[in-house]
Amino acid sequence: MNVLIIEDEKPAARRLQRMAEKLDLTVAAVLHSVAESIAHLSSQPHPDLIFLDIQLSDGLSFEIFEQVSVKSSIIFTTAYDEYALQAFKLNSIDYLLKPIDQDELVTAVDKFKSRFRESGTNPNTLPASIMQQMAQMLSNPAGQQYRDRFTARVGEHIKIFAVDEVQLFFSENKGTYLNVANGRNYLLDYKMEEMEQLLDPNKFHRISRQAIVHVNAINDIIAYTNSRLKVKIDSFKTYDLIVSRERVKDFKKWLER
């Protein structure tokens, strides 16, 4: 059986590969990002099974399904809590909690093989619409409280920012920053993927892998090349804020909430 491992933490990916090979699974490739996975699945035969981490270095793995019609079954590898995992149970998807246990891996693979033999097809192949619903469930677990403020270290001092002071959060050179109305940027101790879980989606929207903008900070929206949009925020001069083509539709819906 051919399998694909998509995992951004290389030590975890190598460990999972060794565990899979002990079960006589053929690991066709090990990928580490959304972009790399889209490129691979767009040009290579799809494997029987994919071990898929949810949170990758450049975004949530659900973004892969927005670009590629994946014909493989999925076993998620995740550190998400019990509530989030209900999404997988409802859609008959197997999952493995990190750190992955060898016995649990054996059980999940045996379960897949059994279903495959019974149906003669990949039993857990899901359309993009289901993946989008699951992404939404994971983005707002029951009872989750969104952040009211953030702190950033400035020399020997710690500054406090109310969330509504923030114009946008953005990434640059592997760092995550917040930007405020006076144009200053402050480094945070979070990844962009973590920021999405902490912010109220009625106020903030991720327009690209690099930027999450506050609705009240937007000064202008301009038509851009290849059906994309450019967002203008007066306080931000670091680079152009471009809404990714695949995110334009959701961005427009968000603006009309």
N, C-alpha and C positions, 0 to 999 in steps of 0.2 A: 504494500500500500504506500503510495506517495503522499507525503505531507509537506506542508510549508509552515515555517515558524516565523511569526511577525512579532518581534519583541525589541524594544529600544534599549533595554539594559543588557549589554553584551555578555556579562557573566551569567545572567539568568538565561539568556538565549543559548549559550554554550552548554549550560547544565541541562536545559530541557532537551537539547539535541542529543546529548549523551544518553539521557533517560529514554528518549524515543527510539534510538538505535538499539538499545538493549531489548526493545520489544519487536525488533526486526522491521521497524518502519523505515522507509527510505526518505530521508530529508532532502527534498529537491533544492531548497534554498532557505537561507536565514536572512530576513529583512528587518530593517530597524526603524523605518519611518513610513508615514502616510504616502509621501511622494514616491519613495522607492517601491512601495507595494503596488501603487497604481501603475507605475511603469512596468513592473514585472507581470502583473496580472493582465495588462493590456497587450502583452506581446508573447507570453509564454502559455503553454497548456495549463489549465487549472488542476491542482492536485485533488486527491480524494478528500483530504481533510486539512484544515488550517488551524493551527494553534495561534490564537489572536489575542494579543494584549490590548486592553481598551485604550489606555493613555499612552500615546507614543510621543516622541520628542517634538514633533511638529503638528500635533493635533490629536483629536480622538479618532480611533480606528474606524468609526462609523463613516467618516468622510470618504473612505475607500469605496464604500457601496454607493456613494453619490456619483462616482465616476465610472465604476466597473460593475457589470452584472456578474457577480461571483457565482460560480457553479459548484463550489465546494461546500462541504459541511464545515461547521465551525465549532470548535471548543475554545471558549474564552479562558484566558488566564488573567486573573484580576485580583486586586487588593480591595475592591469595593465592599461595603458593608452588606449586611444581610438584607436590608430593604431593597437595595439596588439589585441584588441578585434575584429578586422576585420577577424582574423583567425577563430574565433568562428562563426561569421555570415556566412562566406563562407561555413562552414561545418554544418550549421543548428543546432548549439549547443546553448542552452540557457546559459546565464551567469548572475551573480549578482555581482554588484560592492559593495565592502566593504566601509563603514559599511552597512550591508544588511537592506533594508527597508521591513517592513512586507507586505505592499501592492505589492511591486515588487516580493516578494517571492510568494504571492498568484497568481499573474499573471503568473509567470514561471511554477508553479506547475499545474495550470489550463491548460496552453498550453501543457504541457507534457501529462496530462490526456486526453485531446482532441485528440492529435495525437495517443496516445496509443489505444483509442477506435476505431479510424478510421482504423488503420493498424492491430490491434490485436497483434502487437509485439512491442518490445522496439524500438522507432523510431530513436534514436540518437546513437545507438551502433556503434562504430567506430573501424576499424582495427588499428593495431599498426603502420602501415605505415603512416596513416593520422596523428596520434599523433606525430610521428617523424617530419613530415613536419611542424606541428604547433609549436613544440618545437623550430625548426630552425627559424621560423618566429619571435617567441618571443625573441630569442637570439640576433637578429640583426634588430631592428626596423629601418624604413627608416630614413636616416639622422643621425643615431647614431654615435657619435664620441667616439672612444676608448680612454682610459686614456693613457697619455704620462708619467705620474709620479704619485708617491704615497708619502705620508708623514707618519712618525711614530714618536711618542713621545719617547724620551730617557731621563729620568729624567726630568730636566727643559728645555730640548732642543727639537727641532723638526728637524728631519733629512728628507732630500728629496732624493728620489730614482727614477732615470729614469727607465721606465718600462723595458728597455732592460738590465738593471743591474740585474734584478730579475731572479734567477734561477728557482724558483718555489714558489707557494703559497700553504700553507698547514694548516690543522686544527689539533689542539691538545688541550685536556681539554677545549673544547667549545670556544677556541680562534682561530682566523685566523692570520697567520703569513706570512711574506715574508722572503725568504732566498736569500742571496747574495753570490758572489763567494768566499769571505773570510771565509764563514761558519757561519756568524752571522745570527741570526733570529730576526725579529722585529715584534712586535704585531701591528695589524691594527684594525680599527674600522669598519670592514665589516664582513658579513657572506660569506661563500664560494659560496652560490648561487648568491649573489650580485656580487662577483668577476667575475663570468662567463659573466655577462652583461657588464662588464667594460673592458674586455680584448679582443684583436684582436684574433679571432679563427685561423688565419693563423700562429700565433706565439705561442699561448698557447692552451693546451688541458687538459681537466679534465680526468685523468686516473682512478680516484676512487672518492669516496665521500670525501676522505681526502686530495687529492692533485691535483693541476693544474700545469703542467710543461711547461717550455719554451723549444721550439724545439732545440735552440742552446746550451742549458745547458746539454742535454743528452749525457753522455759519453759512455754508453753501454746499450744494451737491451739483456736480458738473458731469455731463456725459463724457465718457472717455473711450479710448480705442477698444476694439474687440468686445463690444457690448458691456463694458465695465463702467464703473462710476468712480469719480474722484470726490472725496469728502474734504471739505475745507474747514479746519479748526484754526482760528487765528493765532492761538498760543503755541501751535506746534509747527516747527520749522525743520525738524530733523530729516524727514523725507516725505514724499507724496503719500497720502493715505488713499489707497486704491481698493475699492470693493472688488474682491475676486469675482470673476464671471459666474462661478457656481453658487456664489452667495448673494447675488444681486436680488433674486426673487424674494428670498427670506428677509433681506434688508428692507426692501420696499414694504413688505407686510409689517415688519417691526415698526417702521415709521408711522404706520396708520393705526397703531393700537390706540 
